[in-house]
Amino acid sequence: MRDGLIPSRADLHPMSLPAFVARPFMRAAVVKVLGQPPELGEFPEPEVRANESIVTMTASAVNPLTLSRAGGVHYSASTPTPFVAGVDGVGRTAEGRRVYVPRVREPYGALAERAPTPNALLVPLPDGISDTLAAAVAIPGLSSWNPIVHRAPIRPGESVLVHGATGAAGRMAIQIAKHLGAPAVVALGRNPQKLATLKEIGADRVISLNQAPDALQAEVRSAARELRVGVAIDYIGGPTAPLVIAGLGGPDGPRGPELIRYIQIGALAGPTIPVDSAVLRSSGLEILGSGIGSSTLDVMLESLREMFAATVSAGFRLDTNVRPLADVTTSWGATGEERRLVFSIP
């Protein structure tokens, strides 16, 4: 046992004790109780399976998906404790290839010295992007790249609205939308200081969510009309989402030859969105979801390859908060929403 961090190896994972004890161990961030920060400790080394690689991890970011899966509250979470935290990350194969790991075989995770991953899922990383930045941009970048390139592509001349633009995913969405040719981006957020920085990365108009419902709805409608918004990306849901939808739809909403596509991605402000059915019946508004299960695996992997290449060519920016894996318990979730927490491994 290393560092005495886990009192009993037999408690680490439900497997037969003789086989368990005989296997070597690695350092990992282990979730023992759902909803509590993982603990740095030891976990059995993964055994390689057919068509699989054991990737030596170098960096893994903490994002809302990582947090919710570690807490057992995400709809895709099903692994019994104990398990290794971390959804995705960057590392190197035994042959020395630098790759992005989008998924790890359970009960393993990306916040460990090594991670078992199917070969078909490994995404080669281009030169010019660091391990830390690749780990940081992967999920927030994918969250906007996939829907506005493959699921609801931006049409020529269409602008993009981002609801929840001050977080890491929202900041990536602004940069990606402009890179893909959107003439304008409308950014919505609550923090005035963070909203003020969004024009530096491409936002053309910022709208505060801290205003009366009627005023917010009217400002969204005005911006959508003036700038010809064709795609709206919603990262936060919650009570302001119906106001944004009403501003984009309804009989008085922006009218045009094409449907406005409203893409629901996250629920940081609340899991439900009550929408007045009259808004939908009287408008050209299409509501889509984008997340795990909404696109095929091949499309998701292609989106990742495209997004990583664009991060290099377009110089996408995302502030990071880099900590060593040894600080996983004390640093878990300790980051501003616009700074992506990344753990360096080992």
C-alpha positions as CSV (number, residue, x, y, z in Angstrom):
1,M,0.0,0.0,0.0
2,R,1.4,3.4,-1.0
3,D,1.1,6.4,1.3
4,G,-1.4,4.5,3.5
5,L,-4.3,6.4,1.7
6,I,-6.6,3.4,1.4
7,P,-6.7,1.1,4.4
8,S,-7.8,-2.1,2.6
9,R,-7.1,-3.1,-1.0
10,A,-9.9,-5.6,-0.8
11,D,-12.4,-2.7,-0.4
12,L,-11.2,-1.0,-3.6
13,H,-13.3,-3.0,-6.0
14,P,-15.7,-6.0,-5.8
15,M,-13.5,-8.8,-7.2
16,S,-12.2,-12.0,-5.8
17,L,-9.5,-11.3,-3.1
18,P,-6.8,-13.7,-4.3
19,A,-6.8,-12.4,-7.9
20,F,-7.0,-8.9,-6.6
21,V,-4.1,-9.1,-4.2
22,A,-1.9,-10.7,-6.8
23,R,-2.2,-7.8,-9.2
24,P,0.0,-4.7,-9.1
25,F,-1.4,-1.3,-8.3
26,M,-1.2,2.2,-9.7
27,R,-2.0,5.7,-8.3
28,A,-5.5,7.0,-9.1
29,A,-8.2,9.3,-8.0
30,V,-10.7,6.8,-6.4
31,V,-14.3,7.6,-5.8
32,K,-15.4,5.6,-2.8
33,V,-18.5,7.6,-1.8
34,L,-20.8,9.2,-4.5
35,G,-21.0,12.9,-4.1
36,Q,-17.7,13.2,-2.2
37,P,-14.3,14.2,-3.8
38,P,-12.2,11.3,-5.0
39,E,-9.2,10.3,-2.9
40,L,-5.7,9.8,-4.2
41,G,-4.9,6.1,-3.6
42,E,-4.2,2.8,-5.2
43,F,-6.2,0.9,-7.7
44,P,-5.5,-2.3,-9.5
45,E,-3.5,-2.0,-12.7
46,P,-5.7,-2.6,-15.8
47,E,-5.1,-5.7,-17.7
48,V,-5.1,-5.2,-21.5
49,R,-7.8,-6.8,-23.5
50,A,-8.2,-7.6,-27.2
51,N,-8.4,-4.5,-29.4
52,E,-7.5,-2.3,-26.5
53,S,-4.6,-0.1,-25.4
54,I,-3.3,0.8,-22.0
55,V,-2.7,4.6,-22.2
56,T,-0.2,6.2,-19.9
57,M,-2.1,9.3,-18.9
58,T,-0.6,12.8,-18.7
59,A,-3.6,15.2,-18.2
60,S,-7.3,15.0,-17.5
61,A,-9.7,17.9,-17.0
62,V,-12.6,18.2,-14.5
63,N,-15.7,19.3,-16.3
64,P,-19.4,19.2,-15.4
65,L,-19.7,15.7,-16.9
66,T,-16.7,14.5,-14.8
67,L,-18.3,15.9,-11.6
68,S,-21.8,14.6,-12.3
69,R,-20.6,11.1,-13.2
70,A,-18.3,11.0,-10.1
71,G,-21.4,12.1,-8.1
72,G,-23.5,9.4,-9.6
73,V,-26.1,11.9,-10.8
74,H,-25.4,12.0,-14.6
75,Y,-27.9,10.0,-16.7
76,S,-25.0,8.0,-18.1
77,A,-23.5,7.1,-14.6
78,S,-23.9,3.5,-13.6
79,T,-20.6,2.3,-12.2
80,P,-20.8,1.0,-8.6
81,T,-18.2,2.3,-6.1
82,P,-15.3,2.2,-5.8
83,F,-14.2,3.4,-9.3
84,V,-11.6,5.8,-10.8
85,A,-12.8,9.3,-11.5
86,G,-12.2,11.1,-14.8
87,V,-14.1,10.8,-18.0
88,D,-11.5,11.7,-20.6
89,G,-7.9,12.8,-20.9
90,V,-4.6,12.8,-22.8
91,G,-1.8,10.3,-22.7
92,R,0.5,8.1,-24.7
93,T,0.2,4.6,-26.0
94,A,2.9,2.0,-25.5
95,E,4.2,2.9,-29.0
96,G,4.6,6.5,-28.0
97,R,1.6,8.0,-29.9
98,R,0.1,11.0,-28.2
99,V,-3.7,10.5,-28.1
100,Y,-6.9,11.9,-26.6
101,V,-8.9,9.3,-24.7
102,P,-12.6,10.1,-24.8
103,R,-13.7,7.1,-22.7
104,V,-12.1,4.6,-20.4
105,R,-13.3,1.1,-19.6
106,E,-15.1,1.0,-16.3
107,P,-14.4,0.9,-13.4
108,Y,-11.2,2.7,-14.5
109,G,-11.1,6.4,-15.3
110,A,-8.8,9.0,-16.8
111,L,-7.5,10.4,-13.5
112,A,-5.0,7.6,-13.1
113,E,-1.5,6.7,-14.2
114,R,-2.9,4.3,-16.8
115,A,-6.3,3.9,-18.5
116,P,-7.6,1.0,-20.6
117,T,-9.3,2.2,-23.8
118,P,-10.6,0.6,-27.0
119,N,-8.2,1.3,-29.9
120,A,-11.1,2.4,-32.0
121,L,-11.8,5.4,-29.7
122,L,-8.2,6.8,-29.5
123,V,-8.0,10.2,-31.2
124,P,-4.5,11.2,-32.4
125,L,-3.5,14.7,-31.4
126,P,-2.0,17.2,-33.8
127,D,1.3,18.9,-33.2
128,G,0.9,22.4,-31.8
129,I,-1.6,21.6,-29.0
130,S,-0.3,20.8,-25.5
131,D,-1.5,17.9,-23.4
132,T,-3.0,20.4,-20.9
133,L,-4.9,22.4,-23.5
134,A,-6.1,19.3,-25.4
135,A,-7.5,17.9,-22.1
136,A,-9.1,21.2,-21.3
137,V,-10.8,22.0,-24.6
138,A,-12.0,18.5,-25.5
139,I,-15.4,18.3,-24.0
140,P,-16.3,22.0,-24.0
141,G,-15.1,22.2,-27.6
142,L,-17.0,19.1,-28.7
143,S,-20.2,20.3,-27.0
144,S,-20.5,23.1,-29.6
145,W,-18.5,21.8,-32.5
146,N,-20.6,18.7,-33.0
147,P,-24.1,20.3,-32.9
148,I,-23.2,23.4,-35.1
149,V,-21.1,21.4,-37.6
150,H,-22.9,18.0,-37.8
151,R,-26.3,18.2,-36.0
152,A,-27.6,21.7,-36.8
153,P,-25.0,23.2,-39.1
154,I,-24.7,27.0,-39.3
155,R,-26.0,28.2,-42.6
156,P,-24.3,31.0,-44.5
157,G,-25.2,34.4,-43.0
158,E,-26.6,32.9,-39.8
159,S,-25.4,34.2,-36.4
160,V,-25.3,32.2,-33.2
161,L,-26.7,32.9,-29.7
162,V,-25.0,31.3,-26.7
163,H,-27.0,31.0,-23.5
164,G,-24.5,30.5,-20.7
165,A,-21.5,32.0,-22.4
166,T,-19.3,32.8,-19.5
167,G,-18.3,29.2,-18.7
168,A,-15.6,27.2,-20.4
169,A,-18.0,25.6,-22.9
170,G,-19.6,28.9,-23.7
171,R,-16.3,30.5,-24.3
172,M,-15.3,27.7,-26.7
173,A,-18.7,28.0,-28.4
174,I,-18.1,31.7,-29.2
175,Q,-14.7,31.0,-30.7
176,I,-15.9,28.0,-32.7
177,A,-18.9,29.8,-34.1
178,K,-16.8,32.7,-35.4
179,H,-14.2,30.3,-36.8
180,L,-17.0,28.5,-38.7
181,G,-18.1,31.7,-40.3
182,A,-20.9,33.0,-38.1
183,P,-21.1,36.8,-38.8
184,A,-22.0,37.5,-35.2
185,V,-22.3,35.8,-31.8
186,V,-24.7,36.9,-29.1
187,A,-23.5,35.9,-25.7
188,L,-25.8,35.6,-22.7
189,G,-24.5,35.3,-19.1
190,R,-25.0,36.5,-15.5
191,N,-21.6,37.6,-14.3
192,P,-21.0,41.2,-15.5
193,Q,-17.2,41.0,-15.2
194,K,-17.0,37.8,-17.2
195,L,-19.5,39.0,-19.8
196,A,-17.2,42.0,-20.3
197,T,-14.3,39.7,-21.4
198,L,-16.3,37.9,-24.1
199,K,-15.8,40.4,-26.8
200,E,-12.1,39.7,-26.6
201,I,-12.7,36.2,-27.9
202,G,-15.3,37.1,-30.6
203,A,-18.7,37.9,-29.0
204,D,-20.4,40.8,-30.9
205,R,-23.2,41.5,-28.4
206,V,-23.5,40.5,-24.7
207,I,-26.8,40.3,-22.9
208,S,-27.1,40.1,-19.1
209,L,-29.4,37.5,-17.6
210,N,-29.7,39.8,-14.6
211,Q,-32.8,41.8,-15.8
212,A,-36.5,41.6,-15.7
213,P,-38.1,38.7,-17.7
214,D,-39.8,41.0,-20.2
215,A,-36.7,43.0,-20.7
216,L,-34.5,39.9,-21.3
217,Q,-37.0,38.5,-23.7
218,A,-37.2,41.7,-25.6
219,E,-33.4,42.1,-25.8
220,V,-33.0,38.6,-27.1
221,R,-35.7,39.2,-29.8
222,S,-34.1,42.4,-30.9
223,A,-30.6,40.9,-31.1
224,A,-31.9,37.9,-33.0
225,R,-33.7,40.0,-35.5
226,E,-30.9,42.5,-36.1
227,L,-28.1,39.9,-36.3
228,R,-30.2,37.1,-37.9
229,V,-29.6,34.4,-35.3
230,G,-30.1,30.9,-36.8
231,V,-28.7,28.7,-34.1
232,A,-29.0,29.1,-30.3
233,I,-26.9,27.0,-27.9
234,D,-28.2,26.5,-24.4
235,Y,-25.6,25.4,-21.8
236,I,-27.5,26.2,-18.6
237,G,-31.3,25.6,-19.0
238,G,-33.2,26.8,-15.9
239,P,-35.5,29.7,-15.5
240,T,-34.0,32.0,-18.2
241,A,-34.2,29.4,-20.9
242,P,-38.0,29.8,-21.5
243,L,-37.4,33.6,-21.9
244,V,-34.7,33.0,-24.5
245,I,-37.0,30.5,-26.3
246,A,-39.9,33.0,-26.2
247,G,-37.6,35.7,-27.6
248,L,-36.5,33.5,-30.5
249,G,-40.0,32.1,-31.1
250,G,-43.6,33.1,-30.8
251,P,-45.7,35.2,-33.2
252,D,-43.5,38.2,-32.6
253,G,-40.2,36.4,-32.8
254,P,-37.7,36.7,-35.6
255,R,-39.1,35.5,-38.8
256,G,-37.1,34.1,-41.7
257,P,-37.1,31.5,-44.4
258,E,-35.2,29.0,-42.2
259,L,-36.0,27.5,-38.8
260,I,-34.1,28.8,-35.8
261,R,-32.5,25.7,-34.2
262,Y,-32.4,25.8,-30.4
263,I,-29.9,23.2,-29.1
264,Q,-30.1,22.2,-25.5
265,I,-26.8,21.0,-24.1
266,G,-26.5,21.6,-20.4
267,A,-28.5,22.2,-17.2
268,L,-26.3,24.2,-14.9
269,A,-29.1,26.5,-13.9
270,G,-31.8,23.9,-13.7
271,P,-32.9,20.5,-15.2
272,T,-36.3,21.6,-16.6
273,I,-37.4,24.1,-19.1
274,P,-41.2,24.9,-19.1
275,V,-42.1,26.2,-22.5
276,D,-45.4,27.8,-23.4
277,S,-46.8,25.6,-26.2
278,A,-48.1,28.6,-28.0
279,V,-44.5,29.8,-28.5
280,L,-43.8,26.6,-30.4
281,R,-47.1,26.5,-32.3
282,S,-46.8,30.0,-33.6
283,S,-43.1,30.1,-34.5
284,G,-40.4,28.6,-36.7
285,L,-38.4,27.2,-33.9
286,E,-36.9,23.7,-33.7
287,I,-35.6,22.4,-30.4
288,L,-32.9,19.8,-30.4
289,G,-30.8,18.1,-27.7
290,S,-27.1,17.4,-28.0
291,G,-25.2,15.1,-25.6
292,I,-24.2,11.5,-25.1
293,G,-26.4,9.4,-27.3
294,S,-27.5,12.2,-29.7
295,S,-24.9,11.5,-32.3
296,T,-23.2,8.3,-33.6
297,L,-19.8,7.4,-32.2
298,D,-18.2,7.9,-35.6
299,V,-19.6,11.5,-35.8
300,M,-18.4,12.3,-32.3
301,L,-14.9,11.1,-33.1
302,E,-14.8,13.0,-36.3
303,S,-15.9,16.1,-34.5
304,L,-13.1,15.7,-32.0
305,R,-10.5,15.3,-34.8
306,E,-11.9,18.4,-36.5
307,M,-12.1,20.5,-33.3
308,F,-8.5,19.6,-32.2
309,A,-7.2,20.6,-35.7
310,A,-9.1,23.9,-35.5
311,T,-7.8,24.6,-32.0
312,V,-4.3,24.7,-33.5
313,S,-5.1,26.5,-36.7
314,A,-7.5,29.1,-35.2
315,G,-5.7,29.4,-31.9
316,F,-8.7,28.8,-29.6
317,R,-8.1,30.0,-26.1
318,L,-9.2,28.6,-22.8
319,D,-7.9,29.5,-19.4
320,T,-6.8,26.5,-17.3
321,N,-6.1,25.9,-13.6
322,V,-3.4,23.1,-13.6
323,R,-2.9,21.1,-10.4
324,P,-1.0,17.8,-9.7
325,L,-3.0,14.7,-9.3
326,A,-1.8,14.6,-5.7
327,D,-4.1,17.6,-5.0
328,V,-7.2,15.9,-6.4
329,T,-9.2,15.8,-3.1
330,T,-8.5,19.4,-2.1
331,S,-8.8,20.9,-5.6
332,W,-11.8,18.9,-6.7
333,G,-14.1,21.5,-8.3
334,A,-12.0,24.4,-7.0
335,T,-12.0,26.6,-10.2
336,G,-13.8,29.5,-11.6
337,E,-16.4,28.5,-14.2
338,E,-14.4,30.1,-17.1
339,R,-11.2,28.3,-16.0
340,R,-10.9,24.6,-16.7
341,L,-9.4,22.6,-13.9
342,V,-6.8,20.2,-15.3
343,F,-4.9,17.6,-13.3
344,S,-1.4,16.7,-14.5
345,I,-0.5,13.0,-14.2
346,P,1.6,11.7,-12.5
